[in-house]
């Protein structure tokens, strides 16, 4: 996706964690370690715990609960990708310092947005399925 925006990126396996090296407009390189936080695994783990403790005890089809959990996983990975893309675009245009600011500002917002939205939709679907019976 970065190459479609004409942003030069290369993978680096020189260290223990995979890294993404991005060539910025000013000619410098930004090296991003692809950690579990940037991959969205932390927010997906939080979503899973909330989902398991608050929605699985409700009455309803197990398949419906599993589908909503999978929808949450997919949206979590998607939001993490969008968040990282926004931070990389900010760094590409405004420098490496902008990456830190963009990642800090977009992280909690996007995580809160998708976790609460998917959880609320799933809760609503479970309650409406119970009422319709």
Backbone as numpy.savetxt, mean C-alpha at the origin, in Angstrom:
# Nx Ny Nz CAx CAy CAz Cx Cy Cz
6.26 0.74 -14.67 5.44 1.93 -14.67 6.31 3.19 -14.67
7.43 3.14 -13.98 8.31 4.30 -13.96 8.86 4.59 -15.34
9.16 3.54 -16.10 9.70 3.75 -17.44 8.66 4.38 -18.37
7.37 4.14 -18.12 6.34 4.78 -18.94 6.31 6.29 -18.69
6.74 6.71 -17.52 6.85 8.13 -17.21 8.22 8.68 -17.53
9.04 7.91 -18.24 10.39 8.26 -18.65 11.29 8.54 -17.45
11.09 7.76 -16.39 11.94 7.84 -15.21 12.84 6.62 -15.24
14.14 6.86 -15.24 15.11 5.78 -15.30 15.23 5.11 -13.95
15.02 3.79 -13.93 15.12 3.02 -12.69 15.84 1.72 -12.96
16.62 1.28 -12.01 17.34 0.01 -12.14 17.28 -0.73 -10.82
17.28 -2.05 -10.89 17.30 -2.87 -9.69 18.74 -3.08 -9.26
18.95 -3.07 -7.95 20.28 -3.30 -7.41 20.19 -4.39 -6.35
21.02 -5.40 -6.49 21.05 -6.48 -5.52 22.40 -6.50 -4.80
23.02 -5.32 -4.65 24.34 -5.22 -4.03 24.28 -5.42 -2.52
23.14 -5.19 -1.91 23.02 -5.36 -0.46 22.04 -6.49 -0.16
21.79 -6.72 1.13 20.89 -7.80 1.53 19.45 -7.55 1.10
19.01 -6.29 1.17 17.65 -5.97 0.76 17.66 -5.49 -0.69
16.65 -5.86 -1.46 16.58 -5.36 -2.84 16.45 -3.83 -2.83
17.06 -3.21 -3.81 17.03 -1.75 -3.89 16.60 -1.32 -5.28
16.01 -0.15 -5.33 15.63 0.48 -6.59 16.43 1.76 -6.70
17.19 1.90 -7.79 18.00 3.09 -8.01 17.31 3.93 -9.07
16.96 5.16 -8.70 16.22 6.04 -9.59 17.09 7.23 -9.94
17.21 7.51 -11.24 17.96 8.67 -11.71 17.02 9.87 -11.70
17.36 10.89 -10.90 16.53 12.08 -10.75 16.82 13.09 -11.85
15.98 14.10 -11.98 16.15 15.13 -13.01 17.47 15.87 -12.90
17.96 16.07 -11.66 19.21 16.80 -11.47 20.44 15.94 -11.73
20.25 14.68 -12.13 21.35 13.79 -12.45 21.82 12.92 -11.30
21.34 13.18 -10.11 21.74 12.36 -8.96 20.90 11.08 -8.91
21.36 10.15 -8.11 20.65 8.89 -7.95 20.00 8.82 -6.58
18.80 8.26 -6.55 18.09 8.00 -5.29 17.99 6.49 -5.15
18.58 5.96 -4.09 18.55 4.53 -3.85 17.50 4.23 -2.78
16.51 3.43 -3.14 15.43 3.07 -2.23 15.54 1.61 -1.85
15.69 1.35 -0.58 15.66 -0.03 -0.10 14.20 -0.47 -0.06
13.91 -1.57 -0.70 12.53 -2.07 -0.74 12.27 -2.92 0.50
11.87 -2.23 1.56 11.64 -2.87 2.85 10.19 -3.32 2.97
9.88 -4.04 4.04 8.52 -4.52 4.24 7.55 -3.36 4.48
8.04 -2.23 5.02 7.17 -1.08 5.23 6.76 -0.46 3.89
7.70 -0.35 2.98 7.39 0.23 1.68 6.56 -0.70 0.81
6.63 -1.98 1.07 5.85 -2.93 0.27 4.39 -2.99 0.69
4.07 -2.44 1.82 2.69 -2.44 2.30 2.36 -3.60 3.21
3.32 -4.43 3.52 3.04 -5.60 4.37 2.62 -5.20 5.78
3.14 -4.10 6.28 2.75 -3.64 7.62 1.29 -3.25 7.68
0.84 -2.47 6.71 -0.57 -2.05 6.70 -1.49 -3.23 6.41
-1.05 -4.18 5.59 -1.86 -5.37 5.32 -1.98 -6.22 6.59
-0.91 -6.30 7.37 -0.95 -7.05 8.63 -1.91 -6.39 9.61
-1.89 -5.07 9.70 -2.82 -4.35 10.57 -4.26 -4.58 10.12
-4.49 -4.48 8.81 -5.83 -4.72 8.27 -6.30 -6.14 8.59
-5.42 -7.11 8.44 -5.78 -8.50 8.70 -6.17 -8.70 10.15
-5.41 -8.12 11.07 -5.75 -8.24 12.50 -7.10 -7.60 12.81
-7.32 -6.40 12.30 -8.60 -5.73 12.51 -9.73 -6.57 11.93
-9.52 -7.07 10.73 -10.54 -7.86 10.06 -10.85 -9.14 10.82
-9.80 -9.85 11.23 -10.00 -11.13 11.92 -10.71 -10.96 13.26
-10.34 -9.94 14.02 -10.92 -9.78 15.34 -12.30 -9.12 15.33
-12.60 -8.32 14.30 -13.87 -7.60 14.31 -14.91 -8.12 13.33
-14.49 -8.74 12.23 -15.46 -9.20 11.25 -15.67 -10.71 11.24
-14.65 -11.47 11.48 -14.83 -12.92 11.45 -15.79 -13.43 12.52
-15.88 -12.80 13.69 -16.86 -13.29 14.67 -18.32 -13.04 14.26
-18.56 -12.14 13.31 -19.94 -11.87 12.90 -20.52 -13.07 12.17
-21.85 -13.17 12.23 -22.52 -14.23 11.48 -22.41 -13.94 10.00
-22.40 -14.99 9.21 -22.36 -14.81 7.77 -21.50 -15.86 7.12
-21.53 -15.86 5.82 -20.82 -16.84 5.03 -19.30 -16.67 5.17
-18.63 -17.79 5.36 -17.17 -17.75 5.44 -16.57 -17.30 4.11
-17.19 -17.72 3.01 -16.69 -17.32 1.69 -16.76 -15.81 1.50
-17.82 -15.20 1.96 -17.96 -13.74 1.86 -16.86 -13.05 2.66
-16.57 -13.56 3.83 -15.52 -12.98 4.66 -14.15 -13.14 4.00
-13.90 -14.30 3.42 -12.62 -14.54 2.76 -12.47 -13.65 1.53
-13.55 -13.46 0.78 -13.50 -12.58 -0.40 -13.18 -11.15 0.03
-13.83 -10.67 1.10 -13.55 -9.31 1.57 -12.12 -9.18 2.08
-11.60 -10.23 2.70 -10.21 -10.21 3.15 -9.26 -10.13 1.97
-9.55 -10.88 0.92 -8.73 -10.85 -0.29 -8.82 -9.49 -0.99
-10.00 -8.90 -1.02 -10.15 -7.56 -1.59 -9.29 -6.57 -0.82
-9.25 -6.73 0.49 -8.39 -5.88 1.32 -6.92 -6.06 1.00
-6.49 -7.30 0.79 -5.09 -7.55 0.42 -4.74 -6.86 -0.89
-5.60 -7.02 -1.88 -5.35 -6.43 -3.20 -5.31 -4.91 -3.12
-6.27 -4.33 -2.42 -6.28 -2.87 -2.28 -5.09 -2.37 -1.46
-4.67 -3.12 -0.48 -3.51 -2.72 0.32 -2.25 -2.67 -0.52
-2.03 -3.67 -1.33 -0.85 -3.67 -2.21 -0.96 -2.54 -3.23
-2.15 -2.33 -3.78 -2.35 -1.26 -4.75 -2.08 0.11 -4.14
-2.63 0.37 -2.95 -2.40 1.65 -2.29 -0.93 1.85 -1.96
-0.24 0.80 -1.56 1.19 0.92 -1.28 1.98 1.26 -2.53
1.58 0.68 -3.65 2.22 1.00 -4.93 1.96 2.45 -5.32
0.74 2.91 -5.13 0.40 4.30 -5.44 1.18 5.25 -4.54
1.25 4.93 -3.26 2.00 5.77 -2.31 3.47 5.86 -2.69
4.08 4.74 -3.03 5.49 4.74 -3.43 5.67 5.49 -4.74
4.73 5.37 -5.66 4.82 6.08 -6.93 4.75 7.59 -6.73
3.88 8.04 -5.85 3.77 9.47 -5.56 5.07 9.99 -4.97
5.64 9.23 -4.04 6.90 9.65 -3.43 8.04 9.67 -4.44
8.09 8.69 -5.34 9.14 8.66 -6.37 8.96 9.82 -7.34
7.73 10.12 -7.73 7.49 11.26 -8.63 7.90 12.57 -7.96
7.61 12.72 -6.68 8.03 13.93 -5.96 9.54 14.03 -5.94
10.22 12.92 -5.69 11.68 12.92 -5.67 12.24 13.21 -7.06
11.65 12.65 -8.07 12.13 12.84 -9.44 12.09 14.31 -9.84
11.01 14.98 -9.47 10.85 16.38 -9.87 11.45 17.38 -8.89
11.49 17.06 -7.59 11.89 18.05 -6.59 13.12 17.67 -5.78
13.69 16.50 -6.00 14.90 16.09 -5.30 14.64 15.04 -4.23
15.74 14.51 -3.70 15.66 13.40 -2.75 14.96 13.80 -1.45
15.09 15.05 -1.03 14.42 15.49 0.19 12.90 15.43 0.06
12.40 15.66 -1.14 10.96 15.61 -1.36 10.43 14.19 -1.22
11.28 13.20 -1.49 10.85 11.81 -1.32 10.49 11.53 0.14
11.34 11.96 1.05 11.10 11.73 2.47 9.81 12.42 2.92
9.62 13.65 2.49 8.42 14.39 2.87 7.17 13.73 2.28
7.22 13.37 1.00 6.06 12.76 0.35 5.74 11.40 0.96
6.76 10.62 1.26 6.51 9.32 1.86 5.93 9.46 3.26
6.42 10.43 4.02 5.93 10.66 5.37 4.47 11.14 5.36
4.13 12.03 4.44 2.78 12.59 4.39 1.76 11.64 3.78
2.16 10.88 2.77 1.18 10.00 2.12 1.01 8.67 2.84
1.99 8.22 3.59 1.92 6.92 4.24 0.73 6.74 5.16
0.61 7.52 6.22 -0.51 7.34 7.14 -1.87 7.61 6.48
-1.91 8.58 5.59 -3.19 8.92 4.95 -3.69 7.78 4.09
-2.85 7.24 3.22 -3.31 6.17 2.33 -3.62 4.91 3.11
-2.81 4.60 4.11 -3.09 3.41 4.91 -4.42 3.54 5.65
-4.64 4.67 6.29 -5.89 4.90 6.99 -7.07 4.85 6.03
-6.92 5.47 4.87 -8.01 5.55 3.89 -8.43 4.16 3.42
-7.49 3.33 3.00 -7.91 2.04 2.46 -8.34 1.07 3.55
-7.69 1.11 4.72 -8.07 0.18 5.79 -9.48 0.47 6.28
-9.77 1.72 6.58 -11.09 2.07 7.09 -12.16 1.86 6.02
-11.88 2.22 4.79 -12.86 2.07 3.71 -13.22 0.61 3.47
-12.24 -0.24 3.32 -12.52 -1.65 3.05 -13.17 -2.31 4.25
-12.70 -2.00 5.45 -13.31 -2.58 6.64 -14.77 -2.16 6.77
-15.07 -0.90 6.52 -16.45 -0.41 6.62 -17.34 -1.04 5.55
-16.83 -1.17 4.33 -17.62 -1.82 3.28 -17.89 -3.28 3.61
-16.89 -3.97 4.12 -17.07 -5.37 4.48 -18.07 -5.50 5.62
-17.96 -4.64 6.62 -18.90 -4.67 7.74 -20.31 -4.41 7.25
-20.47 -3.45 6.38 -21.78 -3.14 5.82 -22.34 -4.32 5.03
-21.49 -4.98 4.26 -21.94 -6.13 3.48 -22.35 -7.29 4.39
-21.61 -7.50 5.47 -21.93 -8.59 6.38 -23.26 -8.32 7.10
-23.48 -7.08 7.50 -24.70 -6.73 8.21 -25.90 -6.80 7.26
-25.73 -6.29 6.02 -26.84 -6.32 5.08 -27.17 -7.75 4.67
-26.19 -8.63 4.61 -26.48 -10.04 4.29 -27.26 -10.68 5.43
-26.97 -10.30 6.66 -27.69 -10.84 7.81 -29.13 -10.34 7.82
-29.36 -9.06 7.49 -30.69 -8.46 7.49 -31.54 -9.05 6.37
-30.94 -9.34 5.22 -31.69 -9.85 4.06 -32.13 -11.29 4.22
-31.60 -11.99 5.20 -32.00 -13.41 5.38 -33.35 -13.54 5.93
